[in-house]
């Protein structure tokens, strides 16, 4: 997994400044660290089970369905303590693999994970946030 937005902020800040309202995006919202962002997953790329800790998480697939194999967002049926070293019950989960342009919106306190990409490159817009 690679966060693209921080790279853009460093290397091409003029592009972000030109986007309507980008400079005021933090005015009313509290965002997760380095978000909103675009994550890039290549073969083997994944995001371990976690909770975002914000009232709302949005995951939007940007890549064409034909650009990659695998990936998706896995949700775990039973919440478990995610103390360091513990894992949710991997046998009780559901994997959602939406098509390009489809967003998943969910409570950021639900344990979820980014499933591994098998082949290709998958780009996903992610934002976890709440109102200040």
VEXSEPA-816342 format. One record per atom (N, C-alpha, C, O): x, y, z; residue number from 1; residue in three letters. Coordinates in steps of 0.2 Angstrom, whole numbers, plus 5000, padded with zeros to 4 digits. Layout:
<sites>
SITE     x     y     z  resi  resn
SITE     X     Y     Z   NUM   ala
...
</sites>
This chain:
<sites>
SITE     x     y     z  resi  resn
SITE  5004  4994  5000     1   unk
SITE  5000  5000  5000     1   unk
SITE  5004  5006  5000     1   unk
SITE  5009  5006  5004     1   unk
SITE  5003  5011  4996     2   unk
SITE  5006  5017  4996     2   unk
SITE  5001  5023  4996     2   unk
SITE  4997  5023  4992     2   unk
SITE  5002  5028  5000     3   unk
SITE  4998  5034  5000     3   unk
SITE  5001  5039  4995     3   unk
SITE  5007  5041  4995     3   unk
SITE  4997  5041  4990     4   unk
SITE  4999  5045  4984     4   unk
SITE  4998  5052  4986     4   unk
SITE  5002  5056  4984     4   unk
SITE  4993  5054  4990     5   unk
SITE  4991  5061  4991     5   unk
SITE  4997  5065  4994     5   unk
SITE  4999  5071  4992     5   unk
SITE  5001  5062  5000     6   unk
SITE  5007  5066  5002     6   unk
SITE  5012  5067  4997     6   unk
SITE  5015  5072  4997     6   unk
SITE  5013  5062  4993     7   unk
SITE  5018  5063  4987     7   unk
SITE  5016  5069  4983     7   unk
SITE  5020  5074  4981     7   unk
SITE  5009  5070  4981     8   unk
SITE  5007  5075  4977     8   unk
SITE  5008  5082  4981     8   unk
SITE  5009  5087  4978     8   unk
SITE  5006  5082  4987     9   unk
SITE  5007  5088  4991     9   unk
SITE  5014  5090  4991     9   unk
SITE  5015  5097  4991     9   unk
SITE  5019  5086  4991    10   unk
SITE  5026  5088  4991    10   unk
SITE  5028  5090  4984    10   unk
SITE  5032  5095  4983    10   unk
SITE  5027  5086  4979    11   unk
SITE  5029  5087  4973    11   unk
SITE  5025  5091  4968    11   unk
SITE  5028  5094  4963    11   unk
SITE  5019  5091  4969    12   unk
SITE  5015  5095  4964    12   unk
SITE  5009  5099  4968    12   unk
SITE  5003  5098  4967    12   unk
SITE  5011  5103  4973    13   unk
SITE  5006  5107  4977    13   unk
SITE  5002  5111  4973    13   unk
SITE  4996  5113  4975    13   unk
SITE  5004  5114  4968    14   unk
SITE  5000  5118  4963    14   unk
SITE  4994  5115  4961    14   unk
SITE  4989  5118  4960    14   unk
SITE  4995  5108  4959    15   unk
SITE  4989  5105  4957    15   unk
SITE  4983  5105  4962    15   unk
SITE  4977  5105  4960    15   unk
SITE  4985  5103  4968    16   unk
SITE  4980  5103  4973    16   unk
SITE  4977  5110  4975    16   unk
SITE  4971  5110  4976    16   unk
SITE  4981  5115  4975    17   unk
SITE  4979  5122  4976    17   unk
SITE  4973  5124  4971    17   unk
SITE  4969  5128  4972    17   unk
SITE  4974  5121  4965    18   unk
SITE  4970  5123  4959    18   unk
SITE  4963  5119  4960    18   unk
SITE  4958  5121  4957    18   unk
SITE  4962  5114  4964    19   unk
SITE  4956  5111  4965    19   unk
SITE  4951  5115  4969    19   unk
SITE  4953  5118  4974    19   unk
SITE  4945  5116  4967    20   unk
SITE  4940  5120  4970    20   unk
SITE  4939  5118  4977    20   unk
SITE  4938  5112  4979    20   unk
SITE  4941  5122  4982    21   unk
SITE  4939  5121  4989    21   unk
SITE  4944  5117  4993    21   unk
SITE  4943  5116  4999    21   unk
SITE  4950  5115  4989    22   unk
SITE  4954  5110  4992    22   unk
SITE  4958  5113  4999    22   unk
SITE  4959  5110  5004    22   unk
SITE  4959  5120  4998    23   unk
SITE  4962  5123  5004    23   unk
SITE  4958  5124  5010    23   unk
SITE  4960  5125  5015    23   unk
SITE  4951  5123  5009    24   unk
SITE  4947  5123  5015    24   unk
SITE  4944  5116  5017    24   unk
SITE  4939  5116  5021    24   unk
SITE  4947  5111  5015    25   unk
SITE  4944  5104  5016    25   unk
SITE  4944  5103  5023    25   unk
SITE  4940  5099  5026    25   unk
SITE  4949  5105  5027    26   unk
SITE  4949  5104  5034    26   unk
SITE  4945  5108  5039    26   unk
SITE  4945  5107  5045    26   unk
SITE  4941  5113  5036    27   unk
SITE  4938  5118  5040    27   unk
SITE  4933  5115  5044    27   unk
SITE  4932  5117  5050    27   unk
SITE  4929  5110  5042    28   unk
SITE  4923  5107  5046    28   unk
SITE  4924  5100  5048    28   unk
SITE  4920  5097  5052    28   unk
SITE  4929  5097  5046    29   unk
SITE  4930  5090  5047    29   unk
SITE  4937  5088  5051    29   unk
SITE  4942  5092  5050    29   unk
SITE  4936  5083  5054    30   unk
SITE  4942  5080  5058    30   unk
SITE  4944  5074  5054    30   unk
SITE  4940  5069  5053    30   unk
SITE  4950  5074  5051    31   unk
SITE  4952  5068  5046    31   unk
SITE  4957  5063  5049    31   unk
SITE  4961  5065  5054    31   unk
SITE  4957  5057  5047    32   unk
SITE  4962  5052  5050    32   unk
SITE  4969  5055  5047    32   unk
SITE  4969  5058  5042    32   unk
SITE  4974  5053  5050    33   unk
SITE  4981  5055  5048    33   unk
SITE  4982  5053  5040    33   unk
SITE  4980  5048  5038    33   unk
SITE  4984  5058  5036    34   unk
SITE  4986  5057  5029    34   unk
SITE  4980  5056  5025    34   unk
SITE  4980  5053  5020    34   unk
SITE  4974  5058  5027    35   unk
SITE  4968  5057  5023    35   unk
SITE  4964  5064  5023    35   unk
SITE  4965  5068  5027    35   unk
SITE  4960  5064  5017    36   unk
SITE  4959  5060  5012    36   unk
SITE  4965  5058  5008    36   unk
SITE  4969  5062  5008    36   unk
SITE  4965  5052  5005    37   unk
SITE  4971  5050  5001    37   unk
SITE  4969  5045  4996    37   unk
SITE  4963  5043  4996    37   unk
SITE  4974  5043  4992    38   unk
SITE  4973  5038  4987    38   unk
SITE  4978  5033  4989    38   unk
SITE  4984  5034  4989    38   unk
SITE  4976  5027  4990    39   unk
SITE  4980  5021  4991    39   unk
SITE  4982  5017  4985    39   unk
SITE  4977  5016  4981    39   unk
SITE  4988  5016  4984    40   unk
SITE  4990  5011  4978    40   unk
SITE  4992  5005  4981    40   unk
SITE  4997  5004  4985    40   unk
SITE  4989  4999  4978    41   unk
SITE  4990  4993  4980    41   unk
SITE  4993  4989  4974    41   unk
SITE  4989  4989  4969    41   unk
SITE  4999  4986  4974    42   unk
SITE  5002  4982  4969    42   unk
SITE  5001  4975  4971    42   unk
SITE  4999  4973  4977    42   unk
SITE  5004  4970  4967    43   unk
SITE  5004  4963  4969    43   unk
SITE  5006  4962  4976    43   unk
SITE  5012  4964  4977    43   unk
SITE  5002  4959  4980    44   unk
SITE  5004  4957  4987    44   unk
SITE  5002  4963  4992    44   unk
SITE  5002  4962  4998    44   unk
SITE  5000  4969  4989    45   unk
SITE  4998  4974  4993    45   unk
SITE  4992  4973  4997    45   unk
SITE  4987  4971  4994    45   unk
SITE  4992  4975  5003    46   unk
SITE  4986  4974  5007    46   unk
SITE  4986  4979  5013    46   unk
SITE  4991  4982  5014    46   unk
SITE  4981  4979  5017    47   unk
SITE  4980  4983  5023    47   unk
SITE  4978  4978  5029    47   unk
SITE  4972  4976  5028    47   unk
SITE  4981  4978  5034    48   unk
SITE  4980  4973  5039    48   unk
SITE  4973  4975  5043    48   unk
SITE  4971  4981  5042    48   unk
SITE  4970  4970  5046    49   unk
SITE  4964  4972  5050    49   unk
SITE  4965  4977  5055    49   unk
SITE  4970  4978  5058    49   unk
SITE  4960  4982  5055    50   unk
SITE  4960  4988  5059    50   unk
SITE  4954  4991  5060    50   unk
SITE  4949  4989  5056    50   unk
SITE  4953  4996  5064    51   unk
SITE  4948  5001  5065    51   unk
SITE  4950  5008  5064    51   unk
SITE  4956  5009  5066    51   unk
SITE  4946  5012  5060    52   unk
SITE  4949  5019  5059    52   unk
SITE  4947  5023  5064    52   unk
SITE  4951  5028  5065    52   unk
SITE  4942  5022  5068    53   unk
SITE  4941  5026  5074    53   unk
SITE  4937  5033  5073    53   unk
SITE  4937  5037  5077    53   unk
SITE  4934  5033  5067    54   unk
SITE  4931  5039  5065    54   unk
SITE  4923  5037  5064    54   unk
SITE  4922  5031  5062    54   unk
SITE  4919  5042  5064    55   unk
SITE  4912  5040  5063    55   unk
SITE  4910  5037  5056    55   unk
SITE  4906  5033  5055    55   unk
SITE  4914  5040  5051    56   unk
SITE  4913  5038  5044    56   unk
SITE  4919  5036  5040    56   unk
SITE  4924  5040  5041    56   unk
SITE  4919  5031  5037    57   unk
SITE  4925  5029  5032    57   unk
SITE  4922  5028  5025    57   unk
SITE  4916  5025  5024    57   unk
SITE  4925  5031  5020    58   unk
SITE  4923  5030  5013    58   unk
SITE  4929  5027  5009    58   unk
SITE  4934  5029  5010    58   unk
SITE  4927  5022  5006    59   unk
SITE  4932  5018  5001    59   unk
SITE  4929  5018  4994    59   unk
SITE  4924  5015  4993    59   unk
SITE  4933  5021  4990    60   unk
SITE  4930  5022  4983    60   unk
SITE  4935  5019  4978    60   unk
SITE  4941  5021  4978    60   unk
SITE  4933  5014  4974    61   unk
SITE  4938  5011  4969    61   unk
SITE  4938  5015  4963    61   unk
SITE  4934  5017  4960    61   unk
SITE  4945  5017  4962    62   unk
SITE  4946  5022  4956    62   unk
SITE  4948  5018  4950    62   unk
SITE  4947  5020  4944    62   unk
SITE  4951  5012  4951    63   unk
SITE  4954  5008  4945    63   unk
SITE  4949  5004  4941    63   unk
SITE  4943  5003  4944    63   unk
SITE  4950  5003  4935    64   unk
SITE  4946  4999  4931    64   unk
SITE  4946  4992  4934    64   unk
SITE  4951  4989  4936    64   unk
SITE  4941  4988  4933    65   unk
SITE  4940  4981  4936    65   unk
SITE  4946  4977  4932    65   unk
SITE  4948  4972  4935    65   unk
SITE  4947  4978  4926    66   unk
SITE  4952  4974  4922    66   unk
SITE  4959  4976  4924    66   unk
SITE  4964  4973  4922    66   unk
SITE  4961  4981  4928    67   unk
SITE  4967  4983  4930    67   unk
SITE  4971  4979  4935    67   unk
SITE  4977  4979  4936    67   unk
SITE  4967  4974  4939    68   unk
SITE  4970  4971  4944    68   unk
SITE  4965  4964  4946    68   unk
SITE  4960  4964  4943    68   unk
SITE  4968  4960  4949    69   unk
SITE  4965  4954  4952    69   unk
SITE  4966  4954  4959    69   unk
SITE  4971  4955  4962    69   unk
SITE  4960  4952  4963    70   unk
SITE  4961  4952  4970    70   unk
SITE  4958  4958  4973    70   unk
SITE  4954  4962  4970    70   unk
SITE  4961  4960  4979    71   unk
SITE  4959  4966  4983    71   unk
SITE  4952  4966  4985    71   unk
SITE  4949  4961  4985    71   unk
SITE  4950  4971  4988    72   unk
SITE  4943  4972  4991    72   unk
SITE  4944  4974  4998    72   unk
SITE  4949  4974  5001    72   unk
SITE  4938  4975  5001    73   unk
SITE  4938  4977  5008    73   unk
SITE  4934  4971  5012    73   unk
SITE  4928  4969  5010    73   unk
SITE  4937  4968  5017    74   unk
SITE  4935  4963  5021    74   unk
SITE  4932  4966  5027    74   unk
SITE  4936  4969  5031    74   unk
SITE  4926  4964  5029    75   unk
SITE  4923  4966  5035    75   unk
SITE  4922  4959  5040    75   unk
SITE  4921  4954  5037    75   unk
SITE  4924  4960  5046    76   unk
SITE  4924  4955  5051    76   unk
SITE  4917  4955  5055    76   unk
SITE  4915  4960  5057    76   unk
SITE  4914  4949  5055    77   unk
SITE  4907  4948  5058    77   unk
SITE  4908  4949  5066    77   unk
SITE  4903  4953  5068    77   unk
SITE  4912  4947  5069    78   unk
SITE  4913  4948  5076    78   unk
SITE  4919  4953  5078    78   unk
SITE  4924  4951  5076    78   unk
SITE  4917  4958  5082    79   unk
SITE  4922  4962  5084    79   unk
SITE  4927  4959  5089    79   unk
SITE  4924  4956  5094    79   unk
SITE  4933  4960  5089    80   unk
SITE  4937  4957  5094    80   unk
SITE  4942  4962  5096    80   unk
SITE  4943  4967  5092    80   unk
SITE  4945  4961  5101    81   unk
SITE  4951  4966  5104    81   unk
SITE  4956  4966  5099    81   unk
SITE  4959  4961  5097    81   unk
SITE  4958  4972  5096    82   unk
SITE  4963  4972  5092    82   unk
SITE  4970  4975  5095    82   unk
SITE  4974  4979  5092    82   unk
SITE  4971  4972  5101    83   unk
SITE  4977  4974  5104    83   unk
SITE  4983  4971  5100    83   unk
SITE  4982  4967  5096    83   unk
SITE  4989  4974  5101    84   unk
SITE  4995  4972  5097    84   unk
SITE  4995  4965  5097    84   unk
SITE  4996  4962  5102    84   unk
SITE  4996  4962  5091    85   unk
SITE  4997  4955  5090    85   unk
SITE  4991  4951  5090    85   unk
SITE  4991  4945  5088    85   unk
SITE  4985  4954  5091    86   unk
SITE  4979  4950  5091    86   unk
SITE  4976  4951  5084    86   unk
SITE  4977  4956  5081    86   unk
SITE  4972  4946  5082    87   unk
SITE  4969  4946  5075    87   unk
SITE  4961  4945  5076    87   unk
SITE  4959  4941  5080    87   unk
SITE  4957  4947  5071    88   unk
SITE  4950  4945  5072    88   unk
SITE  4949  4938  5069    88   unk
SITE  4954  4936  5066    88   unk
SITE  4944  4935  5070    89   unk
SITE  4942  4928  5068    89   unk
SITE  4942  4929  5060    89   unk
SITE  4937  4931  5058    89   unk
SITE  4947  4926  5057    90   unk
SITE  4947  4927  5050    90   unk
SITE  4942  4922  5046    90   unk
SITE  4941  4923  5040    90   unk
SITE  4939  4918  5050    91   unk
SITE  4934  4913  5047    91   unk
SITE  4927  4916  5047    91   unk
SITE  4923  4914  5043    91   unk
SITE  4926  4922  5050    92   unk
SITE  4920  4925  5050    92   unk
SITE  4920  4932  5047    92   unk
SITE  4921  4937  5051    92   unk
SITE  4920  4932  5041    93   unk
SITE  4921  4939  5037    93   unk
SITE  4917  4939  5031    93   unk
SITE  4915  4934  5028    93   unk
SITE  4916  4945  5028    94   unk
SITE  4913  4945  5021    94   unk
SITE  4918  4950  5017    94   unk
SITE  4920  4955  5020    94   unk
SITE  4919  4948  5011    95   unk
SITE  4924  4952  5007    95   unk
SITE  4919  4955  5001    95   unk
SITE  4916  4952  4998    95   unk
SITE  4920  4962  5001    96   unk
SITE  4916  4966  4996    96   unk
SITE  4921  4968  4991    96   unk
SITE  4927  4971  4993    96   unk
SITE  4920  4967  4984    97   unk
SITE  4924  4969  4979    97   unk
SITE  4920  4974  4974    97   unk
SITE  4918  4971  4969    97   unk
SITE  4919  4980  4976    98   unk
SITE  4915  4984  4971    98   unk
SITE  4918  4986  4965    98   unk
SITE  4924  4985  4964    98   unk
SITE  4914  4988  4960    99   unk
SITE  4917  4990  4953    99   unk
SITE  4919  4997  4954    99   unk
SITE  4918  5000  4958    99   unk
SITE  4923  4999  4948   100   unk
SITE  4925  5005  4948   100   unk
SITE  4920  5011  4949   100   unk
SITE  4914  5010  4946   100   unk
SITE  4921  5016  4953   101   unk
SITE  4916  5021  4954   101   unk
SITE  4911  5020  4960   101   unk
SITE  4907  5024  4961   101   unk
SITE  4912  5014  4963   102   unk
SITE  4907  5012  4968   102   unk
SITE  4911  5013  4975   102   unk
SITE  4916  5011  4976   102   unk
SITE  4907  5016  4979   103   unk
SITE  4910  5018  4986   103   unk
SITE  4907  5014  4991   103   unk
SITE  4901  5012  4991   103   unk
SITE  4911  5012  4996   104   unk
SITE  4908  5009  5002   104   unk
SITE  4909  5014  5007   104   unk
SITE  4914  5017  5008   104   unk
SITE  4903  5015  5011   105   unk
SITE  4903  5020  5017   105   unk
SITE  4901  5016  5023   105   unk
SITE  4896  5012  5023   105   unk
SITE  4905  5016  5028   106   unk
SITE  4903  5012  5034   106   unk
SITE  4906  5016  5040   106   unk
SITE  4910  5020  5040   106   unk
SITE  4904  5013  5046   107   unk
SITE  4906  5016  5053   107   unk
SITE  4913  5014  5053   107   unk
SITE  4915  5008  5053   107   unk
SITE  4918  5019  5055   108   unk
SITE  4925  5017  5055   108   unk
SITE  4927  5013  5061   108   unk
SITE  4933  5012  5062   108   unk
SITE  4922  5012  5066   109   unk
SITE  4924  5007  5071   109   unk
SITE  4923  5000  5070   109   unk
SITE  4924  4996  5074   109   unk
SITE  4921  4998  5064   110   unk
SITE  4920  4991  5061   110   unk
SITE  4927  4989  5059   110   unk
SITE  4930  4992  5055   110   unk
SITE  4929  4983  5062   111   unk
SITE  4935  4980  5060   111   unk
SITE  4935  4978  5053   111   unk
SITE  4930  4975  5050   111   unk
SITE  4940  4980  5049   112   unk
SITE  4940  4979  5042   112   unk
SITE  4947  4979  5039   112   unk
SITE  4952  4980  5043   112   unk
SITE  4948  4976  5033   113   unk
SITE  4955  4975  5031   113   unk
SITE  4955  4976  5023   113   unk
SITE  4950  4975  5020   113   unk
SITE  4960  4978  5020   114   unk
SITE  4961  4978  5013   114   unk
SITE  4964  4972  5011   114   unk
SITE  4970  4970  5013   114   unk
SITE  4960  4968  5007   115   unk
SITE  4963  4961  5005   115   unk
SITE  4968  4962  5000   115   unk
SITE  4969  4966  4996   115   unk
SITE  4973  4957  4999   116   unk
SITE  4979  4957  4995   116   unk
SITE  4977  4957  4988   116   unk
SITE  4972  4954  4985   116   unk
SITE  4980  4961  4984   117   unk
SITE  4980  4961  4977   117   unk
SITE  4984  4956  4974   117   unk
SITE  4990  4955  4976   117   unk
SITE  4982  4952  4970   118   unk
SITE  4985  4946  4967   118   unk
SITE  4989  4948  4961   118   unk
SITE  4995  4946  4960   118   unk
SITE  4987  4952  4957   119   unk
SITE  4990  4954  4950   119   unk
SITE  4988  4961  4949   119   unk
SITE  4982  4963  4950   119   unk
SITE  4992  4965  4946   120   unk
SITE  4990  4972  4943   120   unk
SITE  4991  4977  4949   120   unk
SITE  4994  4976  4954   120   unk
SITE  4988  4983  4948   121   unk
SITE  4988  4989  4952   121   unk
SITE  4981  4991  4953   121   unk
SITE  4977  4992  4949   121   unk
SITE  4979  4992  4960   122   unk
SITE  4972  4994  4962   122   unk
SITE  4973  5001  4966   122   unk
SITE  4977  5002  4970   122   unk
SITE  4969  5006  4963   123   unk
SITE  4969  5013  4967   123   unk
SITE  4963  5014  4970   123   unk
SITE  4957  5013  4967   123   unk
SITE  4963  5016  4976   124   unk
SITE  4957  5017  4980   124   unk
SITE  4957  5024  4984   124   unk
SITE  4962  5025  4987   124   unk
SITE  4952  5028  4983   125   unk
SITE  4951  5034  4987   125   unk
SITE  4949  5032  4994   125   unk
SITE  4944  5028  4995   125   unk
SITE  4952  5034  4999   126   unk
SITE  4950  5033  5006   126   unk
SITE  4949  5039  5010   126   unk
SITE  4953  5044  5010   126   unk
SITE  4944  5039  5014   127   unk
SITE  4943  5045  5019   127   unk
SITE  4940  5043  5025   127   unk
SITE  4934  5040  5025   127   unk
SITE  4943  5044  5031   128   unk
SITE  4940  5042  5037   128   unk
SITE  4939  5049  5041   128   unk
SITE  4944  5052  5042   128   unk
SITE  4933  5051  5043   129   unk
SITE  4933  5057  5046   129   unk
SITE  4926  5058  5050   129   unk
SITE  4922  5054  5051   129   unk
SITE  4926  5064  5054   130   unk
SITE  4920  5065  5058   130   unk
SITE  4920  5073  5058   130   unk
SITE  4924  5076  5055   130   unk
SITE  4914  5076  5060   131   unk
SITE  4913  5083  5061   131   unk
SITE  4917  5085  5067   131   unk
SITE  4917  5082  5072   131   unk
SITE  4920  5091  5066   132   unk
SITE  4924  5094  5072   132   unk
SITE  4919  5096  5077   132   unk
SITE  4921  5099  5082   132   unk
</sites>
